[in-house]
Amino acid sequence: MNLYYLAESYRTLGPRAPELTAKELSGGGKKKAAKNKAKRTLEEQDAELMKTPAGQEAWKANQEKAEQLYLRALDLNRFNLRAHRGLGMLYEKSREQKEG
């Protein structure tokens, strides 16, 4: 189950980096994030990030890591329905990104 939850965390990161930068941790960065959160939904923020090279790179890295973790979870227990579901959601999102 631990591998499944770790895979889920990478999948839900989407185009966001796993760690915040020093700029994002600064006072100005926190204010900007709060304003951004109040103005737009998470889906809108993700769509905007996906338009940037950094967002696309982060999405690819997070997708690959999540896929590896889901597959490891399934190696340990091929009947792990949550891992199958998460992997399916990951592949669906990947297909949408390629078509979009």
C-alpha distances in whole Angstrom, upper triangle without the diagonal:
4,5,5,6,9,10,11,13,15,15,16,19,21,24,24,23,20,23,26,30,32,34,31,31,35,37,38,34,33,36,35,32,33,36,33,31,34,35,33,29,26,27,30,29,27,30,32,30,29,33,33,33,30,28,28,27,24,23,23,22,19,19,19,16,14,15,14,11,10,12,11,7,10,12,10,10,12,12,8,11,9,9,12,13,12,14,17,17,17,20,22,22,23,26,27,28,30,32,32
4,5,5,6,9,10,11,13,14,15,17,19,22,21,21,18,20,23,26,29,31,29,28,32,34,35,32,30,33,33,30,31,34,32,29,32,34,32,29,25,26,30,28,26,29,31,28,28,32,31,31,28,26,27,25,22,22,22,20,17,17,17,14,12,14,13,10,10,13,11,8,12,13,11,12,15,15,12,14,11,11,14,15,13,15,18,18,18,21,23,22,23,26,27,27,29,32,32
4,6,5,6,9,10,11,12,14,16,18,21,20,19,16,19,23,26,29,31,28,28,32,34,35,32,31,34,33,30,31,34,31,29,33,34,31,28,25,25,28,27,24,27,29,27,26,30,29,28,26,24,24,23,20,19,19,17,14,14,14,11,9,11,10,6,7,9,7,6,9,11,10,11,13,14,11,13,11,9,12,14,11,12,16,16,15,18,20,20,20,23,25,25,26,29,30
4,5,5,6,9,10,10,12,14,16,19,19,19,17,20,23,26,29,31,28,28,32,34,35,31,30,33,32,29,30,32,30,28,31,32,29,26,23,23,26,25,22,25,28,25,25,28,28,28,26,23,23,23,20,18,19,17,14,14,14,12,9,10,10,7,6,9,9,6,9,11,11,11,12,12,9,10,7,6,10,10,8,10,13,13,12,15,17,17,18,21,22,23,25,27,27
4,5,5,6,9,10,10,12,15,18,17,17,15,17,20,24,27,28,25,25,29,31,32,28,27,30,29,26,27,29,27,25,28,29,27,24,20,21,24,23,21,24,26,24,24,27,27,27,25,22,23,22,19,18,19,17,14,14,15,12,10,12,13,9,9,13,12,10,13,15,14,14,16,16,12,13,9,9,12,12,10,12,15,14,14,17,18,18,19,22,23,23,25,28,28
4,5,5,7,9,10,11,13,16,15,15,12,15,18,21,24,26,23,23,27,29,30,27,26,29,28,24,26,29,26,24,28,29,27,24,20,21,24,22,20,23,25,22,22,26,25,25,22,20,20,19,16,16,16,14,11,12,13,9,8,11,10,7,9,12,11,10,13,15,15,16,17,18,14,15,12,11,14,14,11,12,16,15,13,17,19,18,18,22,23,22,24,27,27
4,5,5,6,9,10,12,15,15,15,12,16,19,22,25,27,24,25,29,31,31,27,27,30,28,25,27,29,26,25,28,29,26,23,19,20,23,21,18,21,23,21,20,24,24,23,21,19,18,18,15,13,14,12,9,9,10,7,4,7,8,5,6,9,10,9,11,14,14,15,15,16,13,14,11,8,11,11,8,9,12,12,10,13,15,14,15,18,19,19,21,23,24
4,5,5,6,9,10,14,14,15,13,16,19,22,25,26,23,24,28,29,30,26,25,28,27,23,24,27,24,22,25,26,23,20,16,17,20,19,16,19,22,19,19,23,23,23,21,18,18,18,15,13,15,14,10,10,12,10,7,10,11,9,8,12,13,11,14,16,17,16,17,17,13,13,10,9,11,10,7,9,12,10,9,13,14,13,15,18,18,18,21,23,23
4,5,5,6,9,12,11,12,9,12,15,18,22,23,20,20,24,26,26,23,22,25,24,20,22,24,22,20,23,24,21,19,15,16,19,17,15,18,20,18,18,22,21,21,19,16,17,17,13,12,14,13,9,10,12,10,8,11,13,10,11,15,15,14,17,19,19,19,20,21,17,17,13,12,15,14,10,12,15,13,12,15,17,15,16,19,19,19,22,24,23
4,6,5,7,10,9,9,8,11,14,17,21,22,19,20,24,26,26,23,22,25,24,20,22,25,22,20,24,25,22,19,16,16,19,17,14,17,19,16,15,19,19,18,16,14,14,13,10,9,10,9,5,7,9,7,5,9,10,9,10,13,14,14,16,19,19,20,20,21,18,18,15,13,15,15,11,12,14,12,10,13,15,13,13,17,17,16,19,21,21
4,5,6,9,10,11,11,14,17,20,23,24,21,23,26,28,28,24,24,26,24,21,23,25,22,20,23,24,21,18,14,14,17,16,12,15,17,15,14,18,18,18,16,14,13,14,11,9,10,10,6,6,9,8,6,8,11,10,10,13,15,14,16,19,20,20,20,20,17,16,13,12,13,12,8,9,11,9,7,10,11,9,10,14,14,13,16,18,18
4,5,9,9,11,10,14,15,19,22,22,19,21,24,25,25,22,21,23,21,18,20,21,18,17,20,20,17,14,11,11,14,13,10,13,16,14,14,17,18,19,17,13,14,15,12,10,12,12,9,9,13,12,9,12,15,13,13,17,18,17,19,22,22,22,22,22,19,18,14,14,15,13,10,12,13,10,9,13,13,11,12,16,15,14,18,20,19
4,6,5,7,7,10,12,15,19,19,16,17,21,23,22,19,18,21,19,16,18,20,17,15,19,20,17,14,11,11,14,12,9,13,14,11,12,15,15,16,13,10,12,12,9,8,11,10,7,9,12,11,10,13,15,14,15,18,19,19,21,23,24,25,25,25,22,21,18,17,18,17,13,14,16,13,11,15,15,12,13,17,16,15,18,20,19
4,6,8,10,13,14,17,20,20,17,20,23,24,24,20,20,22,20,17,19,20,17,16,20,19,16,14,10,10,12,11,7,10,12,9,9,12,13,13,12,8,9,10,7,5,8,9,7,7,11,11,10,13,15,15,15,18,20,20,22,24,25,26,25,26,23,22,19,17,18,17,13,14,15,12,10,13,13,9,10,14,13,11,14,16,15
4,7,9,12,13,14,18,18,15,18,21,23,21,18,19,21,18,15,18,19,16,16,19,19,16,14,11,11,12,9,6,9,9,6,6,10,9,10,8,5,6,8,5,4,8,9,8,9,12,13,13,15,17,18,18,21,23,23,25,27,28,29,28,29,26,25,22,21,22,20,17,17,18,15,13,15,15,12,12,15,14,11,14,16,15
4,6,8,9,11,15,15,12,14,17,19,19,15,15,18,15,13,16,17,14,14,18,18,15,14,11,12,13,10,8,11,11,8,9,12,11,12,9,6,9,9,6,7,10,10,8,11,14,13,14,16,18,18,19,22,23,23,26,28,28,29,29,30,27,26,23,22,23,22,18,19,20,17,15,18,18,15,15,18,17,15,18,20,18
4,5,7,9,13,13,11,13,16,19,19,15,16,18,17,14,17,19,17,17,20,21,19,18,14,15,16,13,11,14,14,10,12,14,13,12,9,8,10,9,6,8,11,9,8,12,13,12,13,17,18,17,19,22,22,23,25,27,28,29,30,31,27,27,24,22,24,23,20,20,22,20,17,20,21,17,17,21,20,17,20,23,21
4,7,10,13,15,12,13,17,20,20,16,16,20,18,16,18,21,19,18,22,23,21,19,16,17,19,16,14,17,17,14,15,18,16,16,12,11,13,12,8,10,12,10,8,12,13,11,12,16,16,15,18,20,20,21,23,25,25,27,28,29,25,26,22,21,23,22,18,19,22,19,17,20,21,18,18,22,22,20,22,25,24
4,7,10,12,10,10,14,17,17,14,14,18,17,14,17,20,18,18,21,23,21,20,17,19,20,17,16,19,19,15,17,20,17,17,13,13,16,14,11,13,15,13,12,16,17,15,16,19,19,19,21,24,23,24,27,28,28,30,31,32,29,29,25,24,27,26,22,23,25,23,21,24,25,22,22,26,25,23,25,28,26
4,7,8,6,7,10,13,13,10,11,14,13,11,14,17,15,16,19,20,19,19,16,19,19,16,15,19,17,14,17,19,17,17,13,13,16,15,12,15,17,15,15,18,20,18,19,22,23,22,24,27,27,27,30,32,32,33,34,35,32,32,28,27,30,28,25,26,28,25,23,26,27,23,24,27,26,24,26,29,27
4,5,5,6,9,12,12,9,11,14,13,12,16,18,17,18,21,22,21,21,19,21,21,17,17,20,18,15,18,19,16,16,13,14,17,15,13,17,19,17,17,20,21,20,22,25,25,25,27,30,29,30,33,34,35,36,37,38,35,35,32,30,33,32,28,29,31,28,26,28,29,26,26,29,28,25,28,30,28
4,5,5,6,10,11,9,11,14,14,13,16,18,18,19,22,23,23,24,22,24,24,20,20,23,21,18,21,22,19,19,16,17,21,19,17,20,22,20,20,24,25,24,25,28,29,28,31,33,33,33,36,38,38,39,41,42,38,38,35,34,36,35,31,32,34,32,29,32,33,29,29,33,32,29,31,34,32
4,5,5,8,8,6,9,11,11,11,14,16,15,17,20,20,21,22,20,23,22,18,19,21,19,17,20,20,18,18,15,16,20,19,17,20,23,21,21,25,26,25,26,30,30,30,32,35,35,35,38,39,40,41,42,43,40,39,36,35,37,36,32,33,35,32,30,32,33,29,29,32,31,28,31,33,30
4,6,8,8,4,6,9,9,8,11,13,12,14,17,18,18,19,17,19,19,15,16,19,17,15,18,19,17,18,15,15,19,18,16,18,21,20,19,23,25,23,24,27,28,28,30,32,33,33,36,37,38,39,40,40,37,36,33,32,34,33,29,30,32,29,27,30,30,26,27,30,29,26,29,31,28
4,7,8,6,6,10,10,10,12,15,15,15,18,20,20,21,19,22,22,18,19,22,20,18,21,23,20,21,18,18,22,21,18,21,24,22,21,25,26,24,25,29,29,28,30,33,33,33,36,38,38,39,40,41,37,37,33,33,35,34,30,32,34,31,29,32,32,29,30,33,31,29,32,34,32
4,5,5,6,9,10,11,12,14,15,16,19,20,21,22,21,24,23,20,21,24,22,20,23,24,22,23,20,20,24,23,21,24,27,25,24,28,30,28,29,32,33,32,34,37,37,37,40,42,41,43,44,44,41,41,37,36,39,37,34,35,37,34,32,35,35,32,32,36,34,31,34,36,34
4,5,5,6,9,10,11,13,14,15,17,19,20,22,21,24,23,20,22,25,22,21,25,26,24,25,22,23,26,26,24,26,29,28,27,30,32,31,31,35,36,34,36,39,39,39,42,44,44,45,46,46,42,42,38,38,41,39,35,37,39,35,34,37,37,33,34,37,35,33,36,38,35
4,5,5,6,9,10,11,12,14,16,17,18,20,20,23,21,18,21,23,20,19,23,23,21,23,20,21,25,25,23,25,28,27,26,30,32,31,31,35,36,35,37,40,40,40,43,45,45,46,46,47,43,43,39,38,41,39,35,37,38,35,33,36,36,32,33,36,34,31,34,36,33
4,5,5,6,9,10,10,12,14,15,16,18,17,20,19,15,17,20,17,16,20,20,18,20,17,17,21,21,19,21,24,24,23,26,28,27,27,31,32,31,33,36,36,36,39,41,41,42,43,43,40,39,35,35,37,35,32,33,34,31,30,32,32,29,29,32,30,28,31,33,30
4,5,5,6,9,10,10,12,14,15,17,16,19,18,15,18,20,18,17,21,22,20,22,19,19,23,23,20,22,26,25,23,26,29,27,27,31,32,31,32,36,36,35,38,40,40,41,42,42,38,38,34,34,36,34,31,33,34,31,29,32,32,29,30,33,31,29,32,33,31
4,5,5,6,9,10,11,12,14,16,16,20,18,16,18,21,18,18,22,23,21,24,21,21,24,25,23,24,28,27,26,29,31,30,30,34,35,34,35,38,39,38,41,43,43,44,45,45,41,40,36,36,38,36,33,35,36,32,31,34,34,30,32,34,32,30,33,34,31
4,5,5,6,9,10,11,12,14,14,17,15,13,16,17,15,15,19,19,18,20,18,18,21,22,20,22,25,25,24,27,29,29,29,32,33,33,34,37,38,37,40,42,42,43,44,44,40,39,35,35,37,35,31,33,34,30,29,32,31,28,29,31,29,27,30,31,28
4,5,5,6,9,10,10,12,11,15,13,10,13,16,14,13,17,18,17,20,17,16,20,21,18,19,23,23,21,24,26,26,25,29,30,29,30,34,34,34,36,39,39,39,40,40,36,35,32,31,33,31,28,30,31,27,26,29,28,25,26,29,26,24,28,29,26
4,5,5,6,9,10,12,12,16,15,12,15,18,16,16,20,21,21,23,21,19,23,24,21,22,26,26,24,26,29,28,28,31,33,31,32,36,36,35,38,40,40,41,41,41,37,36,32,33,35,32,29,31,32,28,28,31,30,27,28,31,28,27,30,31,28
4,5,5,6,9,11,13,15,14,12,15,17,15,16,19,20,20,23,21,20,23,25,23,23,27,27,25,28,31,30,29,33,35,34,34,38,39,38,40,43,43,43,43,43,39,38,34,35,36,34,31,33,33,30,29,32,31,27,29,31,28,27,30,31,27
4,5,5,6,9,9,12,10,8,12,13,11,12,16,16,17,20,18,16,20,21,19,20,24,24,22,24,28,27,26,29,32,31,31,35,36,35,37,40,40,40,41,40,37,35,32,32,33,31,28,30,30,26,26,28,27,23,25,27,24,23,26,27,24
4,6,6,7,7,11,10,8,12,14,13,14,17,18,19,21,20,17,21,22,20,20,24,24,22,24,27,26,25,28,31,29,30,33,34,33,35,38,38,38,38,38,34,33,29,30,31,28,26,28,28,24,24,27,26,22,25,27,24,23,27,27,24
4,6,8,10,13,12,11,14,16,15,17,20,21,21,25,23,21,24,26,23,23,27,28,25,27,31,30,29,32,34,33,33,36,38,36,38,41,41,41,41,41,37,35,32,33,34,31,29,31,31,27,27,30,28,25,28,29,26,26,29,29,26
4,7,10,12,10,10,13,14,13,15,18,18,19,23,22,20,23,25,23,23,26,27,26,27,30,30,29,32,34,34,34,37,38,37,39,42,43,42,42,41,38,36,33,33,34,31,29,31,31,27,27,29,27,24,27,28,25,24,27,27,24
4,7,8,6,6,10,11,10,12,15,16,17,21,20,17,20,22,20,20,23,25,22,24,27,27,26,28,31,31,30,34,35,34,36,39,39,39,39,38,35,33,30,30,31,28,26,27,27,23,23,26,24,20,23,24,21,20,24,24,20
4,5,5,6,9,10,11,12,14,16,18,21,20,17,19,21,19,18,22,23,21,21,25,25,23,26,29,28,27,31,32,31,33,36,36,36,35,35,31,29,26,27,28,24,22,24,24,20,20,23,21,18,20,22,19,18,22,22,19
4,5,5,6,9,10,10,12,15,16,19,17,14,16,18,16,15,18,19,17,18,21,21,20,22,25,24,24,27,29,28,29,32,33,32,32,32,28,27,23,24,25,22,19,21,21,17,17,20,18,15,18,20,17,16,20,21,18
4,5,5,6,9,10,10,13,15,18,17,13,15,18,16,14,17,19,17,17,20,21,19,21,24,24,23,26,28,27,29,32,33,32,31,31,28,26,23,23,23,20,18,20,19,15,15,18,16,12,15,17,14,13,17,17,14
4,5,5,6,9,10,11,13,17,16,13,15,18,17,15,19,20,19,19,23,23,22,24,27,27,26,29,31,31,32,35,36,36,35,35,32,30,27,27,27,24,22,23,22,19,19,20,18,15,17,19,15,14,18,18,14
4,5,5,6,9,10,11,15,14,11,13,16,14,13,17,18,17,18,21,22,21,23,26,25,26,29,30,30,31,34,35,35,35,35,31,30,27,26,27,24,22,23,23,19,19,21,19,16,17,19,17,15,18,19,16
4,5,5,6,9,10,13,12,8,10,13,11,10,13,15,13,14,18,18,17,19,22,22,22,25,27,27,28,31,32,32,32,32,29,27,24,23,24,21,19,20,20,16,15,17,16,12,14,16,13,12,15,16,13
4,5,5,7,9,12,13,9,10,14,13,11,14,17,16,16,19,20,19,21,24,25,24,27,29,29,30,33,34,34,33,33,31,29,26,25,25,23,20,21,20,17,16,17,16,12,13,15,12,10,13,14,11
4,5,5,7,11,11,9,10,14,13,12,16,18,17,18,21,22,22,23,26,27,27,29,31,32,33,35,37,37,36,37,34,32,29,28,29,26,24,24,24,21,19,21,19,16,16,18,15,13,16,16,13
4,5,6,8,8,5,8,10,9,9,13,14,14,15,18,19,19,21,23,24,24,27,29,29,31,33,34,35,34,35,32,31,27,26,27,25,22,22,23,20,18,19,19,15,15,17,15,12,15,17,14
4,5,7,8,5,5,9,9,8,10,13,13,13,16,18,18,19,22,23,23,25,27,28,29,31,33,33,32,33,30,29,26,25,25,23,21,20,20,18,15,17,16,12,12,14,12,9,12,13,10
4,7,9,7,7,11,12,11,13,16,16,16,19,21,21,22,25,26,26,28,31,31,32,35,36,37,36,37,34,33,30,29,29,27,24,24,24,21,19,20,19,15,15,16,14,11,13,14,11
4,5,5,6,9,10,11,12,14,15,16,18,20,21,22,25,26,27,29,30,31,33,35,36,37,37,38,35,34,31,29,30,28,25,25,25,23,20,21,21,17,16,18,17,13,15,17,14
4,5,5,6,9,10,11,12,14,15,17,18,20,21,23,24,26,27,29,30,32,33,35,36,35,37,34,34,31,29,29,28,25,24,25,23,20,21,21,18,16,18,17,14,15,17,15
4,5,5,6,9,10,11,12,14,15,17,18,20,21,23,24,26,27,28,30,32,33,35,34,36,33,32,29,27,28,27,24,23,25,22,19,21,21,18,17,19,19,15,17,19,17
4,5,5,6,9,10,10,12,14,15,16,18,20,21,22,24,26,27,28,30,32,32,32,33,30,29,27,25,26,24,21,21,22,19,16,18,18,15,14,17,15,12,14,17,15
4,5,5,6,9,10,10,12,14,15,16,18,20,21,22,24,26,27,28,30,31,31,32,29,29,26,24,24,23,20,19,20,18,15,16,16,13,11,14,13,10,11,14,13
4,5,5,6,9,10,11,12,14,15,17,19,20,21,23,24,26,27,29,30,30,32,29,29,26,24,25,24,21,20,21,19,16,17,18,15,13,16,16,13,14,17,16
4,5,5,6,8,10,11,12,14,15,16,18,20,21,22,24,26,27,28,28,30,27,27,24,22,23,22,18,18,20,18,14,16,17,14,13,16,16,13,15,18,17
4,6,5,6,9,10,10,12,14,15,16,18,20,21,22,24,26,27,26,27,25,24,21,19,20,19,16,15,16,14,11,13,14,10,9,13,13,10,12,15,14
4,6,5,6,9,10,11,12,14,15,17,18,20,21,23,25,26,25,27,24,24,22,19,20,19,16,15,16,15,11,12,14,11,9,12,13,10,11,15,15
4,5,5,6,9,10,11,12,14,16,17,18,20,21,23,25,24,26,24,24,21,19,20,20,16,15,17,16,13,14,16,14,12,16,17,14,15,19,19
4,5,5,6,8,10,11,12,14,15,16,18,20,21,22,22,24,21,21,18,16,17,17,13,13,15,13,10,13,15,12,11,15,16,14,16,19,18
4,6,5,6,9,10,10,12,14,15,16,18,20,21,20,22,19,19,17,14,15,15,11,10,12,11,7,9,11,9,8,12,13,11,13,16,16
4,5,5,6,9,10,11,12,14,15,16,19,20,20,22,19,20,18,15,16,16,13,11,14,13,10,11,14,13,10,14,16,14,15,18,19
4,5,5,6,9,10,11,12,14,15,17,19,19,21,18,19,17,14,15,16,13,11,15,14,11,13,16,15,13,17,18,17,18,21,22
4,5,5,6,9,10,11,12,14,16,16,16,18,15,16,13,10,12,12,9,8,11,11,8,11,13,12,12,15,17,16,18,20,21
4,5,5,6,9,10,11,12,14,15,15,16,14,15,13,10,11,12,9,7,10,11,8,9,12,12,11,14,16,16,17,19,21
4,6,5,6,9,10,10,13,14,14,17,15,16,15,11,12,14,12,10,13,14,11,12,16,16,14,17,20,19,20,23,24
4,5,5,6,9,10,11,12,13,15,12,14,12,9,11,13,10,9,13,14,12,14,17,17,16,19,21,21,22,25,26
4,5,5,6,9,10,10,10,12,10,11,9,5,8,10,7,6,10,11,10,11,14,15,15,17,19,20,21,23,25
4,5,5,6,9,10,9,12,10,12,12,8,9,12,10,8,11,13,12,13,16,17,16,18,21,21,22,24,26
4,5,5,6,9,10,12,11,13,13,9,11,14,13,11,15,16,15,16,19,20,19,22,24,24,25,28,29
4,5,5,6,8,10,7,10,10,7,9,12,11,10,14,15,15,16,19,20,20,22,24,25,26,28,30
4,5,5,4,7,6,9,10,7,8,11,11,10,13,15,15,15,18,20,20,21,24,25,25,28,29
4,6,6,9,9,12,13,10,11,15,15,13,16,18,17,18,21,23,22,24,27,27,27,30,32
4,7,9,9,12,13,11,13,16,15,15,18,20,19,20,23,25,24,26,29,29,30,33,34
4,5,6,9,11,9,10,14,14,14,16,19,19,20,22,24,24,26,28,29,30,32,34
4,6,8,10,9,9,12,13,12,14,17,17,18,20,22,22,24,26,27,28,30,32
4,6,9,9,8,11,13,13,14,17,18,19,20,23,23,24,27,28,29,31,32
4,6,5,7,9,10,11,13,15,16,17,19,20,21,23,25,26,27,29,30
4,5,5,6,9,10,11,12,14,15,16,18,20,21,23,24,26,27,28
4,5,5,6,8,10,10,12,14,15,16,18,20,21,22,24,26,27
4,5,5,6,8,10,10,12,14,15,16,18,20,21,23,24,25
4,6,5,6,9,10,11,12,14,15,16,18,20,21,23,24
4,5,5,6,9,10,10,12,14,15,17,18,20,21,22
4,5,5,6,9,10,11,12,14,15,16,18,20,21
4,5,5,6,9,10,10,12,14,15,17,18,20
4,5,5,6,9,10,11,12,14,15,17,18
4,5,5,6,9,10,11,12,14,15,16
4,5,5,6,9,10,11,12,14,15
4,5,5,6,9,10,11,12,14
4,5,5,6,9,10,11,12
4,5,5,6,9,10,10
4,5,5,6,9,10
4,5,5,6,9
4,5,5,6
4,6,5
4,6
4
